[in-house]
Amino acid sequence: MKPEELLRAIDLAAASDWEAAHTIVQQDEADPTAAWIHAVLHKIEGDAGNARYWYRRAGRMDHVDAEPLAELAAIRASLGR
């Protein structure tokens, strides 16, 4: 997935547009960063089980208890932006 798309999903999630962000990350379920954002979205939604699934897919179980907005900032930083 293109970094610009991932950054757009982060911006939408931070702006509370869960559905639009979700639509973006669902486009490439094999991308680890998309999966990480996907995990955060489900955490925000309150679906802990689904969030844990996506954290496992992303290889980011160490972030499962992180605060969502701080985590989105960490994802942005991991993209070098």
C-alpha contacts under 8 A as a table, 3 or more apart, distances in Angstrom:
res1	aa1	res2	aa2	distance
1	M	5	E	6.85
1	M	6	L	7.13
1	M	28	D	6.29
1	M	31	D	6.47
1	M	34	A	7.47
2	K	5	E	5.37
2	K	6	L	6.56
3	P	6	L	5.02
3	P	7	L	6.08
3	P	79	L	7.01
4	E	7	L	5.08
4	E	8	R	6.11
5	E	8	R	5.00
5	E	9	A	6.26
5	E	24	I	6.99
6	L	9	A	5.07
6	L	10	I	6.29
6	L	24	I	7.62
6	L	25	V	7.23
6	L	33	T	7.57
6	L	34	A	6.58
7	L	10	I	4.99
7	L	11	D	6.17
7	L	76	R	6.71
8	R	11	D	5.06
8	R	12	L	6.13
8	R	21	A	7.49
9	A	12	L	5.10
9	A	13	A	6.07
9	A	20	A	7.37
9	A	21	A	4.33
9	A	22	H	7.37
9	A	24	I	6.12
9	A	25	V	6.90
9	A	37	I	7.71
10	I	13	A	5.11
10	I	14	A	6.11
10	I	21	A	6.98
10	I	37	I	7.16
10	I	72	L	6.19
10	I	76	R	7.33
11	D	14	A	5.13
11	D	15	A	6.19
12	L	15	A	5.00
12	L	16	S	6.33
12	L	17	D	5.05
12	L	18	W	6.83
12	L	20	A	6.69
12	L	21	A	5.40
13	A	16	S	5.05
13	A	17	D	5.36
13	A	18	W	5.32
13	A	20	A	7.99
13	A	21	A	5.63
13	A	41	L	7.05
14	A	17	D	7.46
14	A	69	L	6.54
14	A	72	L	7.43
17	D	20	A	5.71
17	D	21	A	6.37
18	W	21	A	5.25
18	W	22	H	5.97
18	W	41	L	6.61
18	W	45	E	7.94
19	E	22	H	5.00
19	E	23	T	6.18
20	A	23	T	5.12
20	A	24	I	6.54
21	A	24	I	5.28
21	A	25	V	6.48
21	A	41	L	7.88
22	H	25	V	5.35
22	H	26	Q	6.09
22	H	38	H	6.62
22	H	41	L	7.01
23	T	26	Q	5.37
23	T	27	Q	6.83
24	I	27	Q	5.62
25	V	28	D	6.10
25	V	29	E	6.90
25	V	34	A	5.03
25	V	35	A	7.04
25	V	37	I	7.07
25	V	38	H	6.14
26	Q	29	E	5.64
26	Q	34	A	7.63
26	Q	38	H	7.64
28	D	31	D	5.70
28	D	34	A	6.78
29	E	32	P	7.75
29	E	34	A	6.62
29	E	35	A	6.09
30	A	34	A	7.74
30	A	35	A	7.21
31	D	34	A	5.26
31	D	35	A	6.17
31	D	58	A	7.82
32	P	35	A	4.97
32	P	36	W	6.15
32	P	57	R	6.97
32	P	58	A	4.51
32	P	59	G	7.40
33	T	36	W	4.92
33	T	37	I	6.27
33	T	58	A	6.62
33	T	75	I	7.58
34	A	37	I	5.15
34	A	38	H	5.98
34	A	58	A	7.90
35	A	38	H	4.79
35	A	39	A	6.13
35	A	54	W	5.53
35	A	55	Y	6.99
35	A	57	R	6.32
35	A	58	A	5.10
36	W	39	A	5.05
36	W	40	V	6.48
36	W	54	W	6.44
36	W	55	Y	5.89
36	W	57	R	7.82
36	W	58	A	5.16
36	W	60	R	6.90
36	W	75	I	7.99
37	I	40	V	5.10
37	I	41	L	6.23
37	I	72	L	7.31
37	I	75	I	7.64
38	H	41	L	5.09
38	H	42	H	6.41
38	H	51	A	7.38
38	H	54	W	6.33
39	A	42	H	5.28
39	A	43	K	6.23
39	A	50	N	7.30
39	A	51	A	4.30
39	A	52	R	6.74
39	A	53	Y	7.45
39	A	54	W	4.68
39	A	55	Y	5.41
40	V	43	K	4.90
40	V	44	I	6.16
40	V	51	A	6.59
40	V	68	P	6.08
40	V	71	E	7.60
40	V	72	L	7.59
41	L	44	I	5.06
41	L	45	E	6.15
41	L	51	A	7.47
42	H	45	E	4.80
42	H	46	G	6.16
42	H	47	D	5.24
42	H	48	A	6.75
42	H	50	N	6.27
42	H	51	A	4.83
43	K	46	G	5.09
43	K	47	D	5.73
43	K	48	A	5.66
43	K	51	A	5.37
43	K	68	P	7.39
44	I	47	D	7.66
44	I	68	P	6.75
47	D	50	N	5.59
47	D	51	A	6.14
48	A	51	A	4.93
48	A	52	R	6.10
49	G	52	R	5.22
49	G	53	Y	6.43
50	N	53	Y	5.03
50	N	54	W	6.46
51	A	54	W	5.23
51	A	55	Y	6.15
51	A	64	V	7.87
52	R	55	Y	4.92
52	R	56	R	6.17
52	R	61	M	7.30
52	R	64	V	6.86
53	Y	56	R	5.25
53	Y	57	R	6.35
54	W	57	R	4.85
54	W	58	A	6.05
55	Y	58	A	5.04
55	Y	59	G	6.01
55	Y	60	R	5.04
55	Y	61	M	5.18
55	Y	63	H	7.68
55	Y	64	V	6.83
56	R	59	G	5.00
56	R	60	R	6.23
56	R	61	M	5.84
57	R	60	R	7.81
58	A	61	M	7.94
60	R	63	H	5.73
60	R	64	V	7.37
61	M	64	V	5.35
62	D	65	D	7.63
63	H	66	A	5.17
63	H	71	E	7.60
66	A	70	A	7.29
66	A	71	E	6.18
67	E	70	A	5.53
67	E	71	E	6.02
68	P	71	E	4.92
68	P	72	L	6.13
69	L	72	L	5.05
69	L	73	A	6.34
70	A	73	A	5.05
70	A	74	A	6.28
71	E	74	A	4.88
71	E	75	I	6.23
72	L	75	I	5.04
72	L	76	R	6.21
73	A	76	R	5.01
73	A	77	A	6.19
74	A	77	A	4.98
74	A	78	S	6.15
75	I	78	S	4.97
75	I	79	L	6.46
76	R	79	L	5.20
76	R	80	G	6.70
76	R	81	R	5.62
77	A	80	G	4.99
77	A	81	R	5.39
78	S	81	R	7.49
